[in-house]
Amino acid sequence: MSEETPEVLISEAEIEARVQDLAQQISEDYEQCGEVVLVGVLKGSFIFLADLSRRLTIPRVIEFIAVSSYGSGSRSTGAVRLVMDVRGSIVGKHVLIVEDIVDTGHTLKYLIGMLESHGPASVKTCALVRKAERAEVEVNVDFLGFDIPDKWVVGYGLDYAEQHRTLPYIGIVSPDD
């Protein structure tokens, strides 16, 4: 990967404004549901999840889940492996999966099915970014931050080989494969 500073794709101000909009939409959608369980997908969603959660006006608890769908390269393998499940019960609860990026759709489709098997009242999805042109499976994103081109992106939780995750913006890098 190039050692250069990533090219800005989505600015810090654009992210902040969109997270506020998403929080308002989610709060309105869930206002009659009582407590919502936000399930953050580690590691990439943690910054987005924290900022989104602070802006919500509804009762919520936070859970985490970890999956792996990337091999040693920069492309999703399509095979999803559960690394860590939610720790608390979600039976009868309203669940919102909070994901950093939807690429092929395999991971999100897997997560929806897996979490639905735990017996929640509902499962909806929220993603910071989506690469629509990379979709291999149909999966609904109920609350979407941004559609982006098929480029390797970093920042605001997204990384390449654990680098650039803490940038306040989303930038483009050129990974070495």
TIFIVO-154941 format. One record per residue (C-alpha): chain; residue in three letters; x, y, z. Coordinates in Angstrom, 1 decimal, padded with zeros to 4 digits, m for minus. Each point is the difference from the previous one (the first is absolute). Layout:
chain A; resn Ala; x X; y Y; z Z $
...
end
This chain:
chain A; resn Met; x 000.0; y 000.0; z 000.0 $
chain A; resn Ser; x 001.2; y 003.5; z m000.8 $
chain A; resn Glu; x 001.3; y 001.9; z 003.0 $
chain A; resn Glu; x m001.6; y 003.2; z m001.3 $
chain A; resn Thr; x m002.8; y 001.7; z 001.9 $
chain A; resn Pro; x m003.3; y m001.5; z m001.2 $
chain A; resn Glu; x m002.0; y 002.1; z m002.5 $
chain A; resn Val; x m003.1; y 001.4; z 001.6 $
chain A; resn Leu; x m003.2; y m001.7; z m001.3 $
chain A; resn Ile; x m002.4; y 001.1; z 002.8 $
chain A; resn Ser; x 000.9; y 002.9; z 002.3 $
chain A; resn Glu; x m000.3; y 000.1; z 003.7 $
chain A; resn Ala; x m002.7; y 002.6; z m000.3 $
chain A; resn Glu; x m002.0; y m002.1; z m002.5 $
chain A; resn Ile; x 000.3; y m003.0; z 002.3 $
chain A; resn Glu; x m001.1; y 002.0; z 003.1 $
chain A; resn Ala; x m003.1; y 001.3; z m001.9 $
chain A; resn Arg; x m001.0; y m003.4; z m001.3 $
chain A; resn Val; x 000.4; y m001.7; z 003.4 $
chain A; resn Gln; x m002.3; y 002.6; z 001.4 $
chain A; resn Asp; x m002.6; y m000.6; z m002.7 $
chain A; resn Leu; x 000.2; y m003.7; z 000.5 $
chain A; resn Ala; x m000.4; y 000.3; z 003.7 $
chain A; resn Gln; x m003.1; y 002.1; z m000.5 $
chain A; resn Gln; x m001.5; y m002.6; z m002.5 $
chain A; resn Ile; x 000.8; y m002.9; z 002.3 $
chain A; resn Ser; x m001.4; y 001.8; z 003.1 $
chain A; resn Glu; x m003.2; y 000.7; z m001.9 $
chain A; resn Asp; x m000.3; y m003.5; z m001.3 $
chain A; resn Tyr; x 000.5; y m001.6; z 003.4 $
chain A; resn Glu; x m001.8; y 002.6; z 002.2 $
chain A; resn Gln; x m002.9; y m002.4; z 000.8 $
chain A; resn Cys; x 002.2; y m003.1; z 000.5 $
chain A; resn Gly; x 001.5; y 000.6; z 003.4 $
chain A; resn Glu; x 003.6; y m001.1; z 000.4 $
chain A; resn Val; x 002.0; y m000.8; z m003.2 $
chain A; resn Val; x 003.1; y m002.2; z 000.0 $
chain A; resn Leu; x 002.7; y 001.5; z m002.2 $
chain A; resn Val; x 002.3; y m002.8; z m001.2 $
chain A; resn Gly; x 003.3; y 001.4; z m001.1 $
chain A; resn Val; x 002.1; y m002.1; z m002.4 $
chain A; resn Leu; x 003.6; y 000.1; z 001.2 $
chain A; resn Lys; x 002.4; y 001.4; z m000.6 $
chain A; resn Gly; x m001.0; y 002.4; z m002.7 $
chain A; resn Ser; x m003.3; y 001.4; z 001.3 $
chain A; resn Phe; x 001.2; y 001.1; z 003.4 $
chain A; resn Ile; x 000.5; y 003.7; z m000.8 $
chain A; resn Phe; x m003.2; y 000.2; z m002.0 $
chain A; resn Leu; x m001.9; y m001.9; z 002.7 $
chain A; resn Ala; x 001.3; y 002.3; z 002.7 $
chain A; resn Asp; x m000.9; y 003.2; z m001.9 $
chain A; resn Leu; x m003.4; y m001.3; z m001.1 $
chain A; resn Ser; x m000.9; y m001.3; z 003.5 $
chain A; resn Arg; x 000.7; y 003.4; z 001.6 $
chain A; resn Arg; x m002.3; y 001.7; z m002.4 $
chain A; resn Leu; x m003.0; y m002.4; z 000.4 $
chain A; resn Thr; x m002.9; y 001.2; z 002.1 $
chain A; resn Ile; x m001.4; y m003.5; z 000.7 $
chain A; resn Pro; x 000.8; y m002.5; z 002.8 $
chain A; resn Arg; x 002.8; y m002.3; z m001.2 $
chain A; resn Val; x 002.6; y m002.5; z 001.1 $
chain A; resn Ile; x 003.1; y m000.9; z m001.9 $
chain A; resn Glu; x 001.3; y m003.5; z m000.9 $
chain A; resn Phe; x 002.8; y m001.0; z m002.2 $
chain A; resn Ile; x 000.5; y m002.8; z m002.5 $
chain A; resn Ala; x 003.2; y m001.0; z m001.9 $
chain A; resn Val; x 000.2; y m001.8; z m003.3 $
chain A; resn Ser; x 002.6; y m000.5; z m002.6 $
chain A; resn Ser; x m000.4; y m000.1; z m003.8 $
chain A; resn Tyr; x 003.4; y 001.3; z m001.2 $
chain A; resn Gly; x 002.9; y m002.3; z m000.6 $
chain A; resn Ser; x 003.6; y 001.4; z m000.2 $
chain A; resn Gly; x m000.9; y 002.1; z m003.1 $
chain A; resn Ser; x m002.1; y 003.1; z m000.5 $
chain A; resn Arg; x m003.1; y m001.8; z m001.3 $
chain A; resn Ser; x m002.8; y m001.7; z 001.9 $
chain A; resn Thr; x 000.1; y m003.8; z m000.3 $
chain A; resn Gly; x m003.7; y m000.3; z 000.2 $
chain A; resn Ala; x 000.3; y m002.6; z 002.8 $
chain A; resn Val; x m001.1; y 001.5; z 003.3 $
chain A; resn Arg; x 001.3; y m001.3; z 003.3 $
chain A; resn Leu; x m001.5; y 001.0; z 003.4 $
chain A; resn Val; x 002.8; y 001.1; z 002.3 $
chain A; resn Met; x m002.1; y 001.3; z 002.9 $
chain A; resn Asp; x m003.7; y m000.1; z 000.6 $
chain A; resn Val; x m002.1; y 002.5; z 001.9 $
chain A; resn Arg; x 000.3; y m000.7; z 003.8 $
chain A; resn Gly; x m003.5; y 001.1; z 001.1 $
chain A; resn Ser; x m003.4; y m001.5; z m000.9 $
chain A; resn Ile; x m001.7; y 001.7; z m002.9 $
chain A; resn Val; x m003.2; y m002.2; z 000.2 $
chain A; resn Gly; x m003.0; y 002.2; z m000.6 $
chain A; resn Lys; x 002.1; y 003.2; z m000.4 $
chain A; resn His; x 000.3; y 002.4; z m002.9 $
chain A; resn Val; x 003.5; y m000.4; z m001.5 $
chain A; resn Leu; x 001.9; y 002.5; z m002.2 $
chain A; resn Ile; x 003.2; y m001.3; z m001.6 $
chain A; resn Val; x 002.5; y 002.8; z m000.3 $
chain A; resn Glu; x 002.6; y m000.8; z m002.7 $
chain A; resn Asp; x 002.8; y 002.0; z m001.4 $
chain A; resn Ile; x m000.1; y m001.1; z m003.6 $
chain A; resn Val; x m002.2; y m002.2; z m002.2 $
chain A; resn Asp; x 002.2; y m001.4; z m002.8 $
chain A; resn Thr; x m001.3; y m003.2; z m001.6 $
chain A; resn Gly; x m002.9; y m000.3; z 002.5 $
chain A; resn His; x 001.0; y m003.5; z 001.2 $
chain A; resn Thr; x 001.0; y 001.2; z 003.5 $
chain A; resn Leu; x m003.2; y 002.0; z 000.6 $
chain A; resn Lys; x m002.2; y m002.8; z m001.4 $
chain A; resn Tyr; x 001.7; y m002.4; z 002.3 $
chain A; resn Leu; x m000.4; y 002.3; z 003.0 $
chain A; resn Ile; x m003.7; y 000.6; z m000.6 $
chain A; resn Gly; x m000.7; y m003.8; z m000.2 $
chain A; resn Met; x 002.2; y m000.8; z 003.0 $
chain A; resn Leu; x m001.6; y 002.7; z 002.2 $
chain A; resn Glu; x m003.5; y m000.9; z m001.2 $
chain A; resn Ser; x 000.6; y m003.5; z 001.2 $
chain A; resn His; x 000.4; y 001.4; z 003.6 $
chain A; resn Gly; x m003.7; y 001.0; z 000.0 $
chain A; resn Pro; x m000.1; y 003.8; z 000.0 $
chain A; resn Ala; x m003.1; y 002.0; z m000.6 $
chain A; resn Ser; x 001.6; y 001.6; z m003.1 $
chain A; resn Val; x 003.4; y 000.4; z m001.7 $
chain A; resn Lys; x 000.9; y 003.0; z m002.0 $
chain A; resn Thr; x 003.2; y 001.2; z m001.5 $
chain A; resn Cys; x 002.1; y 003.2; z 000.0 $
chain A; resn Ala; x 003.2; y 000.4; z m002.0 $
chain A; resn Leu; x 002.4; y 002.9; z m000.3 $
chain A; resn Val; x 000.9; y m000.7; z m003.6 $
chain A; resn Arg; x m001.0; y m002.4; z m002.7 $
chain A; resn Lys; x 001.7; y m001.0; z m003.2 $
chain A; resn Ala; x m003.1; y m000.7; z m002.0 $
chain A; resn Glu; x 001.9; y m001.1; z m003.2 $
chain A; resn Arg; x 001.7; y m002.8; z 002.0 $
chain A; resn Ala; x m003.2; y m001.6; z 001.2 $
chain A; resn Glu; x m000.1; y m003.8; z m000.5 $
chain A; resn Val; x m003.1; y m000.7; z 002.1 $
chain A; resn Glu; x m003.1; y 002.1; z 000.5 $
chain A; resn Val; x m000.1; y 001.5; z 003.5 $
chain A; resn Asn; x m002.0; y 002.9; z 001.3 $
chain A; resn Val; x 001.7; y 002.9; z 001.8 $
chain A; resn Asp; x m002.8; y 001.8; z 001.9 $
chain A; resn Phe; x 002.2; y 003.0; z 001.0 $
chain A; resn Leu; x 002.9; y 000.9; z m002.3 $
chain A; resn Gly; x 002.6; y 002.6; z 000.4 $
chain A; resn Phe; x 001.6; y 000.2; z m003.5 $
chain A; resn Asp; x 000.2; y m002.0; z m003.2 $
chain A; resn Ile; x 003.7; y 000.0; z m001.1 $
chain A; resn Pro; x 002.0; y m001.2; z m003.1 $
chain A; resn Asp; x 001.8; y m003.3; z 000.0 $
chain A; resn Lys; x 003.2; y 001.4; z 001.6 $
chain A; resn Trp; x 001.9; y m001.1; z 003.1 $
chain A; resn Val; x m001.1; y 002.4; z 002.7 $
chain A; resn Val; x 001.4; y 000.8; z 003.5 $
chain A; resn Gly; x m000.7; y 002.3; z 002.9 $
chain A; resn Tyr; x m002.9; y 000.4; z 002.4 $
chain A; resn Gly; x 000.5; y m003.6; z 001.1 $
chain A; resn Leu; x 000.8; y m001.5; z m003.4 $
chain A; resn Asp; x 003.6; y m001.3; z m000.4 $
chain A; resn Tyr; x 002.4; y m001.6; z m002.3 $
chain A; resn Ala; x 002.2; y m002.5; z 002.0 $
chain A; resn Glu; x m000.9; y 001.9; z 003.2 $
chain A; resn Gln; x 001.3; y 003.3; z m001.4 $
chain A; resn His; x m001.9; y 003.3; z m000.4 $
chain A; resn Arg; x m003.0; y m001.1; z 002.2 $
chain A; resn Thr; x 000.0; y 003.1; z 002.1 $
chain A; resn Leu; x m000.1; y 002.6; z m002.8 $
chain A; resn Pro; x m002.9; y 002.4; z 000.6 $
chain A; resn Tyr; x m001.0; y m000.3; z m003.7 $
chain A; resn Ile; x m000.4; y m002.8; z m002.5 $
chain A; resn Gly; x 002.8; y m000.1; z m002.5 $
chain A; resn Ile; x 001.2; y m002.1; z m002.9 $
chain A; resn Val; x 003.2; y m002.1; z 000.0 $
chain A; resn Ser; x 001.6; y m002.3; z m002.5 $
chain A; resn Pro; x 000.7; y m003.3; z 001.7 $
chain A; resn Asp; x 002.9; y m002.2; z m001.2 $
chain A; resn Asp; x m001.4; y m003.5; z m000.8 $
end
